Amino acid sequence: MKLVTYSKNGREQLSFYASGMLYDTNTANNQLPGTMKELLHNWERTIDNMRKAEDDIKTGKATWQGVPYAGADILAPVPHPTSCRDGYAFRQHVAAARRNRKVDMIPEFDQYPIFYFTNHNAIQGPGPIPVMRDHFNKLDFELESSIVICKKGRNIKAKDADSYIGGYMIMNDMSARTLQMEEMLLNLGPAKGKDFSTVIGPWLVTPDELEQYKIPAKPNHEGINYNLKMKCLVNGVQVSEGNMGDMDWTFAEIIERCAYGVDILPGDVIGSGTVGTGCFLELNGTGKLSDPNYKEQWLQDGDVVEMEIDSLGHLTNTIVAEKTDWSILALKKK
């Protein structure tokens, strides 16, 4: 299934996406949940009926009317995550970033997957991304995939972890690099470098939709991986390209670590981390390594960021400057 949350008369509405149209779940069957939160908290009880309703739509048995996707006010598929973690799964990105800083690849990357918590209250879907003055100090995108957890678990082993994934989404982990790097000098963060916006969407795609793209995990790793091409365009120009199949740490392995000694909950969103070439920080570093005169690129007011992952959709956002000159960078003590 491809599931979309959109705004209907000012309220969140869960819908099926099919052939460019949105079909409200609770119109298809009034016993079905009308919001993503309800669905995720009742996943195992309702998922079979959800699939039956979607099949009725696809086979033409449905008699109810849909609304055009193109004209709808699309929200994040999971508008209110219970938490949001972001991983560090792509070795290519980590190795390139360290090479560009002229430091050796950190061996711990190959020993265990890591993640950080970001601001689950700053999740958004397609549309404008409002940013403050300080965010424009090296404002960056990050091309990622993400998952949402659909049932409660604790101390989950990687071999069992894929069954906790309700679906997959594109993720853009927005980053204000100057704020991020300033704080991380103190071995904390990234905090203010990340907490203003994390974009997911436009759809939540359930695992059954991706069966044909399954590939084995990397050697010595465990869990499902997918051969899905990823790309990012800024103002219509492609700047990044990768593949979900390049994940070294699988989502199953990341879940195993997340759930060690703690509950994971329906509605928890977990990002993959940045794919190789998937941000300006890496691209600028690589460019300057080969050409000292390379002109850095960062996101500016009015820039349009488009992300695509095969079968997961097309996610579009526009950078919009907040109308204020307030700066926390200017508040530093002397």
C-alpha positions as CSV (number, residue, x, y, z in Angstrom):
1,M,0.0,0.0,0.0
2,K,0.9,3.6,-0.5
3,L,-0.6,5.6,2.3
4,V,-0.9,9.4,2.4
5,T,-1.9,11.9,5.1
6,Y,-3.5,15.0,3.9
7,S,-5.4,18.0,5.3
8,K,-9.1,17.7,4.9
9,N,-11.2,20.5,6.3
10,G,-8.4,21.4,8.6
11,R,-8.0,17.9,10.0
12,E,-5.6,15.0,9.2
13,Q,-7.0,12.4,6.9
14,L,-5.4,9.0,6.1
15,S,-5.9,7.8,2.6
16,F,-4.9,5.2,0.0
17,Y,-2.9,6.5,-3.0
18,A,-3.8,4.9,-6.3
19,S,-3.3,6.2,-9.8
20,G,-2.9,9.8,-8.8
21,M,-6.0,9.8,-6.5
22,L,-6.5,9.7,-2.7
23,Y,-9.2,7.5,-1.2
24,D,-10.0,8.1,2.4
25,T,-9.5,4.9,4.5
26,N,-12.5,5.4,6.7
27,T,-14.7,6.1,3.7
28,A,-13.6,2.8,2.2
29,N,-14.6,1.1,5.4
30,N,-15.9,3.0,8.4
31,Q,-14.2,0.4,10.7
32,L,-10.8,1.5,9.3
33,P,-8.7,4.1,11.1
34,G,-8.9,7.6,9.7
35,T,-5.4,8.8,10.8
36,M,-1.9,7.3,10.7
37,K,-1.6,7.4,14.4
38,E,-4.8,5.2,14.8
39,L,-3.5,2.8,12.1
40,L,0.0,2.4,13.7
41,H,-1.5,1.7,17.1
42,N,-3.8,-0.9,15.7
43,W,-1.6,-2.3,13.0
44,E,-2.0,-6.0,13.4
45,R,-5.7,-5.8,14.0
46,T,-6.4,-3.6,10.9
47,I,-3.8,-4.2,8.3
48,D,-5.6,-7.1,6.5
49,N,-8.8,-5.0,6.2
50,M,-6.7,-2.1,4.9
51,R,-5.2,-4.3,2.2
52,K,-8.7,-5.6,1.2
53,A,-10.0,-2.0,0.9
54,E,-7.0,-1.0,-1.2
55,D,-7.5,-4.1,-3.4
56,D,-11.2,-3.0,-4.0
57,I,-9.9,0.4,-5.2
58,K,-7.3,-1.1,-7.5
59,T,-9.7,-3.7,-9.0
60,G,-12.5,-1.2,-9.6
61,K,-14.8,-2.6,-7.0
62,A,-14.8,0.6,-5.0
63,T,-17.8,2.9,-5.5
64,W,-16.6,5.9,-3.5
65,Q,-15.0,9.0,-5.0
66,G,-11.4,9.9,-4.5
67,V,-9.7,13.4,-4.6
68,P,-6.8,14.3,-6.9
69,Y,-3.4,13.9,-5.2
70,A,-2.1,16.9,-7.2
71,G,-4.5,19.3,-5.6
72,A,-4.4,18.0,-2.0
73,D,-2.6,19.6,0.9
74,I,-0.2,16.8,1.6
75,L,1.2,16.4,5.1
76,A,3.9,14.1,6.5
77,P,2.7,10.5,6.2
78,V,3.4,10.2,9.9
79,P,2.5,13.7,11.1
80,H,3.3,13.1,14.8
81,P,6.0,10.5,15.4
82,T,6.4,9.3,18.9
83,S,10.2,9.8,18.4
84,C,12.6,10.4,15.5
85,R,16.0,8.8,15.3
86,D,18.5,9.0,12.5
87,G,21.1,6.4,11.7
88,Y,24.5,6.4,10.0
89,A,24.1,3.4,7.6
90,F,26.0,4.3,4.4
91,R,29.8,3.7,4.7
92,Q,30.4,5.6,1.4
93,H,29.1,8.8,2.9
94,V,31.1,8.4,6.2
95,A,34.3,7.5,4.4
96,A,34.1,10.4,1.9
97,A,33.4,12.9,4.6
98,R,36.3,11.8,6.7
99,R,38.6,11.6,3.7
100,N,37.6,15.2,2.8
101,R,38.6,16.3,6.3
102,K,41.9,14.4,5.9
103,V,41.3,11.9,8.7
104,D,41.3,8.1,8.6
105,M,38.1,6.1,8.3
106,I,36.9,5.4,11.8
107,P,37.0,1.6,12.4
108,E,34.1,1.7,14.8
109,F,31.7,2.3,11.9
110,D,32.1,-1.3,10.9
111,Q,31.5,-2.6,14.4
112,Y,28.1,-1.3,15.3
113,P,25.3,1.0,13.9
114,I,24.8,4.3,15.6
115,F,22.0,6.9,15.7
116,Y,20.9,10.2,17.3
117,F,17.6,11.5,18.4
118,T,16.3,14.5,16.5
119,N,13.2,16.7,17.0
120,H,10.1,14.7,16.3
121,N,8.0,17.8,16.7
122,A,9.7,19.4,13.7
123,I,8.6,16.6,11.3
124,Q,7.0,18.0,8.1
125,G,5.9,16.8,4.7
126,P,6.2,18.5,1.3
127,G,6.0,22.3,1.0
128,P,7.9,25.3,2.4
129,I,10.7,24.8,5.0
130,P,10.9,28.0,7.1
131,V,14.4,28.7,8.2
132,M,16.0,31.4,10.4
133,R,18.9,33.7,9.6
134,D,21.5,31.4,11.2
135,H,20.3,28.3,9.4
136,F,21.6,29.9,6.2
137,N,25.1,29.6,7.4
138,K,25.8,26.5,5.3
139,L,22.3,25.3,5.0
140,D,22.2,21.7,3.7
141,F,19.9,18.8,2.7
142,E,20.5,15.2,3.4
143,L,19.1,12.5,1.1
144,E,17.9,9.5,3.1
145,S,15.3,6.8,3.4
146,S,13.3,6.1,6.6
147,I,11.0,3.7,8.3
148,V,8.2,3.8,10.8
149,I,7.7,1.3,13.6
150,C,4.3,-0.4,13.6
151,K,4.3,-2.4,16.8
152,K,5.8,-2.2,20.3
153,G,9.0,-4.1,21.0
154,R,12.0,-4.4,23.2
155,N,15.3,-6.2,23.0
156,I,14.6,-7.2,19.4
157,K,17.1,-9.2,17.5
158,A,18.0,-8.2,13.9
159,K,16.7,-11.5,12.5
160,D,13.2,-10.5,13.7
161,A,13.4,-6.7,13.3
162,D,12.0,-6.3,9.8
163,S,8.6,-7.4,11.0
164,Y,8.4,-4.2,13.1
165,I,8.6,-2.0,10.0
166,G,5.2,-0.6,8.9
167,G,6.6,1.2,5.9
168,Y,9.3,3.2,4.1
169,M,9.5,6.9,3.3
170,I,11.9,9.4,1.8
171,M,13.6,11.5,4.4
172,N,15.4,14.9,4.1
173,D,17.4,15.5,7.3
174,M,17.8,19.2,7.0
175,S,21.1,20.5,8.4
176,A,22.4,23.9,9.4
177,R,26.1,23.1,9.3
178,T,27.6,26.1,11.1
179,L,25.3,25.6,14.1
180,Q,25.9,21.9,14.0
181,M,29.7,22.1,13.9
182,E,29.8,24.8,16.5
183,E,27.9,22.7,19.1
184,M,29.8,19.5,18.3
185,L,33.1,21.1,19.3
186,L,31.7,20.5,22.8
187,N,31.0,16.8,22.0
188,L,27.2,17.3,22.1
189,G,24.7,18.0,19.4
190,P,23.9,18.2,16.5
191,A,20.9,19.9,18.3
192,K,20.3,23.3,16.8
193,G,21.9,22.2,13.6
194,K,19.1,19.7,13.0
195,D,16.1,20.5,15.1
196,F,14.3,23.0,12.9
197,S,13.0,20.6,10.1
198,T,13.1,16.9,9.2
199,V,11.0,16.1,6.1
200,I,9.4,12.8,5.4
201,G,7.1,11.6,2.7
202,P,5.2,12.0,0.5
203,W,3.9,8.4,1.0
204,L,4.3,5.6,3.5
205,V,5.0,2.5,1.3
206,T,4.4,-0.8,3.0
207,P,7.0,-3.6,2.6
208,D,4.8,-5.8,0.4
209,E,5.0,-3.1,-2.3
210,L,8.8,-3.5,-2.4
211,E,9.1,-7.3,-2.6
212,Q,10.5,-7.2,-6.2
213,Y,13.3,-4.9,-5.1
214,K,14.6,-7.1,-2.3
215,I,18.4,-7.8,-2.3
216,P,20.7,-9.5,0.2
217,A,22.3,-7.5,3.0
218,K,26.0,-6.7,2.7
219,P,28.4,-9.5,3.8
220,N,28.3,-10.1,7.6
221,H,25.1,-8.1,7.9
222,E,21.5,-9.2,8.6
223,G,18.1,-8.0,7.4
224,I,16.3,-6.9,4.3
225,N,17.8,-4.4,1.8
226,Y,16.3,-3.0,-1.3
227,N,17.6,-2.0,-4.7
228,L,16.0,1.4,-5.0
229,K,17.7,4.3,-6.7
230,M,17.9,7.6,-4.9
231,K,18.5,11.1,-6.2
232,C,18.2,14.8,-5.2
233,L,17.8,17.8,-7.4
234,V,18.2,21.5,-6.4
235,N,16.4,24.0,-8.6
236,G,16.0,21.3,-11.3
237,V,19.7,20.3,-11.3
238,Q,20.6,16.8,-10.1
239,V,23.2,17.0,-7.3
240,S,23.1,13.6,-5.7
241,E,22.6,10.0,-6.7
242,G,22.7,6.7,-4.7
243,N,20.9,3.5,-3.9
244,M,19.2,2.2,-0.8
245,G,21.0,-1.1,-1.5
246,D,24.2,0.6,-0.6
247,M,23.2,0.7,3.1
248,D,25.9,-1.2,5.0
249,W,23.9,-1.3,8.2
250,T,20.4,-2.5,7.5
251,F,17.3,-1.1,9.2
252,A,16.9,-4.4,11.0
253,E,20.4,-3.9,12.6
254,I,19.6,-0.3,13.5
255,I,16.3,-1.4,15.1
256,E,18.2,-4.1,17.1
257,R,20.4,-1.4,18.6
258,C,17.6,1.1,19.1
259,A,15.5,-1.5,21.0
260,Y,18.3,-2.7,23.3
261,G,17.0,-2.2,26.9
262,V,14.3,0.1,25.8
263,D,10.8,0.0,24.2
264,I,10.4,1.0,20.6
265,L,6.8,2.2,19.9
266,P,4.3,2.4,17.1
267,G,5.0,5.8,15.4
268,D,8.8,5.8,16.0
269,V,10.5,7.1,12.8
270,I,14.1,6.0,12.0
271,G,16.2,7.4,9.2
272,S,18.9,5.6,7.4
273,G,21.5,8.4,7.5
274,T,22.8,10.1,4.4
275,V,23.5,8.2,1.2
276,G,26.9,8.7,-0.5
277,T,27.0,12.1,-2.3
278,G,23.7,12.9,-0.5
279,C,24.5,16.3,0.9
280,F,26.4,19.5,0.0
281,L,28.8,19.0,3.0
282,E,30.2,15.9,1.3
283,L,30.0,17.2,-2.2
284,N,31.7,20.5,-1.4
285,G,34.5,18.6,0.5
286,T,35.1,16.3,-2.4
287,G,35.1,19.2,-4.9
288,K,37.6,21.2,-2.9
289,L,39.9,18.2,-2.4
290,S,40.4,18.0,-6.2
291,D,40.2,21.8,-6.9
292,P,41.1,24.4,-4.2
293,N,39.1,26.9,-6.2
294,Y,35.9,24.8,-6.2
295,K,32.9,27.0,-5.4
296,E,30.9,25.7,-2.5
297,Q,27.2,25.4,-2.8
298,W,24.7,25.7,0.0
299,L,20.9,26.1,0.1
300,Q,19.5,29.6,-0.3
301,D,16.2,31.3,0.1
302,G,13.8,30.2,-2.6
303,D,15.7,27.0,-3.5
304,V,13.6,24.0,-4.5
305,V,14.8,20.7,-3.2
306,E,13.4,17.5,-4.9
307,M,14.1,14.0,-3.7
308,E,13.1,10.8,-5.4
309,I,13.5,7.2,-4.4
310,D,12.2,4.4,-6.7
311,S,8.7,3.3,-5.5
312,L,8.8,5.7,-2.5
313,G,7.7,8.8,-4.5
314,H,8.8,12.4,-5.2
315,L,9.3,14.8,-2.2
316,T,9.5,18.5,-3.0
317,N,10.2,21.4,-0.6
318,T,11.0,25.1,-1.0
319,I,13.4,27.0,1.3
320,V,11.7,30.1,2.8
321,A,13.5,32.7,4.9
322,E,11.8,33.7,8.1
323,K,11.2,37.5,8.3
324,T,13.6,38.2,11.1
325,D,17.2,39.1,11.6
326,W,17.4,37.5,15.1
327,S,20.7,35.5,15.4
328,I,21.7,33.1,18.2
329,L,25.2,33.0,16.7
330,A,25.5,36.7,17.6
331,L,24.7,35.9,21.2
332,K,28.1,34.2,21.9
333,K,29.8,35.3,25.1
334,K,33.2,36.9,24.7
